[in-house]
Amino acid sequence: MHEHVIHSADCPPPGGYCRTHELNIQLLAALYAVSRVLSRSLVFEETLRDVLRVLQDEAGLTAGMIGVVDAQSGNLITHTLHHPTGPTGVQYQPGEGILGLMLEKPRSVMLTRVADEPRFLNRQGIYQQELPFIAVPIKVGGNLQGILAVQPEAPEDGLIQERGQFVEMVANLIGQALRLSLEVEQEKSSLVEERDLLRRTVRHQFGFDSMVGRSAVMRRVFDQARLVAKWNTTVLIRGETGTGKELIANAIHYNSPRARNAMVKLNCAALPENLLESELFGHERGAFTGAVEARKGRFEQANGGTLFLDEIGEISPSFQAKLLRVLQEGEFERVGGSRTVKVDVRIVAATHRDLEAAVDFGDFREDLFYRLNVMPLFLPPLRERIEDIPEIARHLLTKIGGEQKRKLTLTDMAQRRLASHEWPGNVRELENCLERAAVLSEDGVIDVDLIRFPSTRERQPARPPRDMGLGSPAPARPPADVDLNDPGISEKERVVAALEQAGWVQAKAARLLGMTPRQIAYRIQTLNIEVKQF
C-alpha cells in the first residue's frame, strides 16, 4: 500500500503513454544494472554506493540516500549517500519528519513537490524544494531494516507512480542482498568464534604447562622450548624415536607469534626423493606424468607459519643441497617451473640420527647441519627419566580410558614393573604397553601380571626411581669394572664407564667405544652426563 502526498493533478499530460513506455524501458535497463551491482560483491557499503550511482546515471534519480534502522535505539541513521556534500550519520527518531513517520508505518511515500510538505525536514540538506521525492522501506524477512530515498532530477511529469514502483523493486533487491550479507556475516562471526575457540583449545593442549614430565631434564627442555618459541630461530629437535619430538614442535608453533598461521608437517622418511621435492616445493601443471594441475608445496602452504620437517636426517645428499638453498635464501622454484617463489617460513626439524656422525661419514652436508642446528633441543629417552613414568602412565591411561569409556587404574606393583623396563620404544612403547594391558583388564585395574613386553628385554636399574618407593637395590658394579660390551647395560652406563676407565679424557673414551670425539661429545650432551673435572 502506498501513501501518496501529491499536490498536483493525477491525470497525465498529453502524450503520457509514450513517455510512460520510454520510462519503463529506461527503468528496466536500470533495474538490470542494479541487480548486477548487487550480485557482484558482498562488501555491502561499497555495493550500496554503486547502487545509488546507477540510480542517478541510469534512472535519473538523484540525491540517493540509504538509511539503516539502529537495532538499539530504533532510530533511522543515514548510512550511504550519493552526494558530494551530504553528511552521513544524521538520525531520525520514530515519528520525526517524513522519514520518522515511515519508522512507525513502513509504507512508501511519494511527494510531487518537496516544498508543499511541511513535515519534510531535509536534515541532509541535499534535496531540492521544487522537485519530487520518493522514499520506500527496505525490509528483510518482513522486518524494517532501512529506507531508500531518492529525488527525480526533473519536476513532476505525472509518472511518479512508475518511478515509485521502480524504487520499491530496487529496495526489494537491496533487502534480499542485505539478507544474504547478514547471513554471510553471521556465518563468518560463527566461524571466527569457532576458530578462536579452537585456537584456545589447541594452545591449551600444546601449552608447555600442560605437557607431562616433571623431571629436571624435561623441565629444562620445556624452558628452552618456551624461550625459543618467541623467535623465528630454526630449531632442531633431537632424540630417539618415540620421545615426543612432534609434541615439542607443536608446542613451539602454537606458543609463538606464528600461531595464527598454519603449521605444516612432513615426514621426510616417508617419501622417495622425487616425490619429496614435489611435496615440499610444489609443481607446475605438466611437470611430470599425472601433474594435471599446478599444486602448492608444503613451503608455500606454511608461508607465514611453521614447517615441521620430521626425520630430516633421512634425506639424500642430493636433496640436501636443494633444501639448503631454501633455508638460506627463503626462495625456490616449483618442479617444472621457472618462477622464483619467496616464502616466510619458520623451520622446526627433528631427527633421531646422530647427525655429527653422519657428517663425519659424508652422509649429511656439514653446511646444512649448521643451518639446522641453530637451536638444538635434546629429548632424553624414557629410560633416562624413570621418575616421569608414573605421571606419563596416568596421562596415557586417562586418554585410553576415554577411548574405552571407563576408568583405568595402575597398581603400585605394575608401576614398579614399568620402571624396570629398558623402554627402547620410549613413550610410544609405553602407550602401546598400557593399551594392551587395558584391553586385557576386565575391571579396569591394571596389575603387574598384565604388563607385558613382547620381544624386548627388561633391565634392573642401577638405582631405583626416586618416586617408586622401592627397597634398596643390589649394589651396582663400579664404572671402572663394567664390561663395555655387556649387552645388559644401558647406553648411558656404557659411556660413563668408558669415561671412568679413560680418566674422563673424552678422546680416549671415544677410542674405547669405537667412536669419534664428536660422537662421544654428542652422547654426553644427549644423555645428560655430568662431566667430571680433574
N, C-alpha and C positions, 0 to 999 in steps of 0.2 A: 504494500500500500504506500502511495506517495503522498507527501504533504507539499502542496504547491502553494507558494506565496507569489502570485502573479498579479502585476499591476497594469498590464496591457491586454488588449483583446486576444482571445484564444484562437480566433479564426486565422488561417494562414493567408498571406497576401497572394495576389495573382501569380501563377507560375510556381506555387508552393510545391506541387507534386514533383516537378522536375528537380527542384532544389533538394527535396527530401531524398529522391533517388540518388542524386550525386553525393549527398551527405552520407547516405548508408554505405555507398561504395567506399568512400573515404574512411569511414569508421570501421568497416570490415577489415580494410588493409591495416589500420592502426591496431585493431584487436589482435590480428595475426602477429604483428611486430611485438606487442606486449607479451603475448604467450611465448614467443621465442626468447625474449629477455628473461622471463621468469623461469624458464627451463634451463637457462644457460649456467646459472651459478646458485650456490646455496649461501653465498656471502650476502646476507639479506639487506643490509644497509646500502651496499653498493648497487644491488639489484633494484631497490626502490627508487634510487636516484635515476637510474636508467629508464624505469617505467615512466616517471614524471617527464623525463626528457622526450620520450616517444609521444606522450600525450600532447606535448606542445608542438613538436615537429610534424607529427603525422595527423593529429586530430584538431589542431587549433585550440587546445585547452591549456591556457597559461596559468601561471602562479600556482602550480600544483603543490599540494600540501598533504602529508600523511601524518595524522596524529595517533598516538598509541595510548590506550587506557592503562593507567598505572594500577597495578593489582592491589597495592596497599591503600592508596588514598581514593581511588575511584575517579581521579581527575583525568582529563584529556591533556596529554603533553605533546607538543609539536615535536615530531621526530625527524622528518625529512621534508626539505623544501627545494623546489626548483626555481630559485630566485636568488640573484646575486647578493641582495642586501637584507633579505628577510631573516629574522632571528629564529633559532630553534630553542626548544625548552620552554616556550610560552605555554601557560596552563589555563585550562577552563574547568571550573567546578560544575557539577551537575546543576542544570537549570540556568547557567550563566551564559547569556547570549544564545545565538542560533546553535552553535556547536554544543554548548552546555545543555540545551533542550534535547539534542539528539542522544545525550548520555542517558536521559530519563526515558525518552521514547525513540529507540533506534530506528528511525524511518528516514527515507530520502527527503532532502529539502532542495527545491529549485526556485531561485529568485530571478525574476526577469530583469530586475534593476536593484542593485545593492542599496542605492541611496533611499529607496522607498521603504526599506525595512529598518525600523528604529532599533530592533533587537540585535542587529548585526554590529559586532564590536570591532572587528578588524584589528585585533591586537598585533598581528604580524606586520601591519602597515603595507601590505603588498597588493591589496585588492582595490581596483578602480571603482568609484562610486557609480559611474554611468553604465557599467557592464553587468551582465547576468552573473549568477553564482550557483554552483551545484555542489552539494555535499551528500555523500552516501555512506552508510555504515559498512565496516569490514567485520565480518563475523567468521568465527571458527567453531564448528560444532554447535551452532545456534547461539553462541555467546559473543557479545560485542567485544572486539579486540582493538578497534580503532576506527578512524574516519578518513575517507579520501575526499578532498575538496579541490575543485578546480574552478577556473573562470574562463568562459569563452572569450576569444580575443576580439569579437565584434559585438555590437549591440544586438538585442534580441530580435530574431528574424522569424519567430514562430516555430522554431524547431528545437526548443529547449527540451521537449519530451523525448525526442530521439536521442539528443545528447545525454540526457539523464539516464535513459536505459543503457546506453553505451557505458557510461561511468559505472553503473551498477554491475555490468558484466565484468568490467576491469576490477572492481572491488571484489567480486566473487573469485576471480583468478588470483588476486593477491591473497585472499583468505585461504585458498587451497595451498598456495605456495607457503604461506605462513604456517599452516598446519604441518606441512611436511618439514619445514625448517624447525618447528618446535619439537617434532618427533626426533629429528636428527640430533638436536641439541640435548634432548632428554637421553637419547641413546648414548651420545658422546659423554654426557655427565655420568651416566651409569658405568660406562667403560672406564672413565677416569677414576671413579670411586673404586671400581673393582681392581684397576691397575695399582692404585695406591695401597689397597688392602693387601694385594699380592706382594708388593714391594716390602711392606712392613712385615708380612709373614716370612718372606724369603730372608730379609735382613735379620729377623729374629732367629730363623732356622740356621742361618750360616754365621750368626754372630759369634765372636770369639768367646764371649762369656757362656754361651750355651754348648760349647764344644767339650767333649768328655776327655778328661785327663788332668789329674792334679799333681802328677809327679813333677819334680823340679825341672827335668829336662823338657817336658812337654809345655810347662808354663813358659819356659824360655823361648820355645818355638812360637808359641802364641804371641808373646810380647814382640818378637821380631816381626812376625807377620802383621801385627797390628800397626807397627811403625811404618813398614814398607807399603802398606795398603794406601796410605795418604798420597803417595807419589806415583809417578809414571815409570819408576825404575823396573827394569826387567828382572824377573825372579826365576831362579832355578831351584825347584823343589826336588830333593834327593832322598832316597830311602828305598828300602826293599818293597817288593810287591805286597800290597795289602796293608800298608801302613797309614793310608788315608791321605795320599798326596792330592787327590782331586778335591777332597773336603777343604784342605788348606787353600787351594786355588780358588774355590768358590768363596771362601771367607774373605780372601784378599779382594776379589772383584766387588762383592756386594757390600763391602765396607769402604769402598774407595769412591772418589768423585765420579768415576765412570759407571756407577751402579745403575744409573738411569738408562744406560745404553746396553747393548747386547753383550752377553758372554758366550762366545762360540768355542766349541770344543772339538778336538780332532785327535784320535789315537793314531800316531804316525806308524805304528807297527801293524796296523790293520789293513793297510793298502799297499799294493806294489807301487814302484816309483812313478810309472806313467800315470796312474790314477791319482797318486798323491799330488802331483804337480797340478792337475786339473782341479782337484778338490780344494787345494789351497789358493791357487791363483785364478781359478775360473777359466772359461774357454769361450771362444767366439763360435758363431754358427759355422759349421762345415770344417772345424779344426781337425776333426777325425771322424771316423765312421760312427754314426749314432749321435753326433752333435747336431741335432736338428734345430737347435736354437741357442742363442748366447746365454751364458749362465755365470752368475757371480760366484767367486770362490769364497772361502772362509775368511780371507783377509778383508775383502770388501764387506762381507756380512758383519764383521766385527768392527767396522770403522767407527771410531768414537768410543769403542768399548774395549773388551779384553779378549785375546785369543789364547786359549789354553792348549798347548801342544804336549800331549802326553806321550811317553816313550820316545822322547826326542833323540835318545841315543841309538835308535834303530834305523835312522835314515841313512841312505847310502852316501858315500863321499861325493859323488857327482851331484846329488841333490843338495848336499850341504852348501855347495858354492852358490846355488840359486837362492837358497834361504838366507845366506849371509848378506846378499845384496839388499834384500827386503829389510832386514834388521838394521842395516847401516843407513840406507837411503830412504826407507819408507815408501818405495815405489817398485812397480813390477809391470810386466805385460801379461795379459791373458794368453793362454795357449792358443796359437793360431792368430794372434793379434799383434799389432804394431803400436797401438796407442798406449802410452805410459799412464798407469793408474797410480795416484798418490793416496795413501791412507794414513790415518792416525790411529794406531793400534798399540795397546799395551800387551807385551808378551809375558805370559807365565808358562814356563816349560817344566817338565817333570821327567825323571828317569830313575831307573833302579840300577843302571850300569855304572861301573867305575870309569867315568869319562877321562880321568887323568891317565889311567892305564890304556884306554882306547887311543888317546893322543900319542902315548909312547909307542904303541904298536902301529900307528899310522891309520887307524880305522876312523878317527874323528879329527876334523880340522881344528888346529890349535886356535886359529883366529876366531872360529865360530864358538869354540868353548869359552873363550874370554868374553865374547859378545853376549853369551847367555849367562855366564857366571858372574853377573854384576852383584846380585844379592842372593847368595845361596842359603837355602833353608834345609837343614838336615833333620829328617824324621827318624827317630830311633826305632829299631824293631821292638815288637811287643815283649820279647824276652829280656830286653834291657830296661823295661819299666813295669815289672811284675806288679808293683803296688797299684797300678791303674786297672788291673784286671777286674776286681770286684765292681768298680763303678762302670766300666765298659760293659761288663756282663749284665748288670742291672738295666743299663740303657738298651742293650740289644734284646733282652727279654721283654721289656716294655713294648718294643717295636714288634717282636714276634707274637707276643700276646695280643696286640691289637689286631694283627692279621688273623689270628686264630680265634679272636673274640673271647678270650679268657685270661685269667691272671696266672702268671707263671712265677715261681719262686725257685731259688737255688739254695741248697743246703750248704752248711759250712764244710762238710767233707767234699762236696762237689767243687767248692771254691778251692780247696787245697789241691785237688787233683788238677784243676785248671792251672794252678800256679806252678805245678811241677813239670808242665809240658814245655817243649822246646819252641813251639809255635813257628815253624818255618813259613807258614802262610799268613802269619800275623793276624790282624783284626778280622780279615776276611775269613780266615780259617776258624777263628773263634766264633764268628757268627754262624758259620755252617755247622760247627760242633753243637752250638746251643739249639739251633733249629732242629737238628737231628734228634737231640735229646728231648726237645719239646714234643716232637711227633710221637716218641716212644712213651711219654708220660701220660698216663690216663687221668690223673688228678691234678695236673699242673705243677706238681712238686718234682724238681729235678734233683735226684740224689746221685751219689758218686757212681753207682752201677750204670747210669745212663750216659755218663761222659766217656765217649769212646773216640780213639784216634786211629782210624784205619790207615795202614801203610806208613805210619810215622813212628818214631821212637820218642820215648819220654826221657826227660833228664831230671836228675836230682840237683837242685840249685846248690851252689857253693854256700849260699846263706839263705835263710828263709825270708820271704817277703815280710816287710815290717808290719803290714796290716792284717796278716793272716792268723796271728795268734798261734803259730806252730811251736813245738818244742825245740830244744836246741838240736841243730843238725850234727851229723858226724863231722869231725874236723877235716877241713879240706887240705890237700897237699899244698906245700909252699910253691909259688910260681916257678921257683928255680928248679924244682923236681918234676914239673909237669912235662909229659911227653908231647912234643908239639904235633906229632902225627896221630895222637889219640882221637878217634872219631867221636868220643863221648863228651869232649869238652866244647864249650861254645867258642865262637869266633873271638869274642872279647877276651875270654880266658886265654886263648892261644896267643893273641897279640901281647897281652900283659906278661905272659910267661916268657915270650921271646924278648921283650924289653928288659925283664928282670935278668934273664940269662946273659943279655948283651950289655948289662950295666947301664941301661936306659940310653944307649947310643943308638939312635934310630937307624942309621945306615947299617950298623952291624946286625940289628934285629931284623931289618929287611932281608939281609942275606940269609939269615937262619930260616926265614919263612919263604924264600924264593920270590921276594917282591922287589920292586924298585923303591928308592927312598920316597918318591912322590906317592906311591901306593900306600905305604905304611903310614905316611902323614895323613892321607885321606881316611884310613881306617881309624886312626887315633881321634880324628875330629868327629867322624860319624858315630863312633862307639862311645864318645864322651869319656875318653880315658884321660885321667889327670896325670900329666907328665911330671915325674919326679925330677927335682933339680939337685945336682950334687956340686 
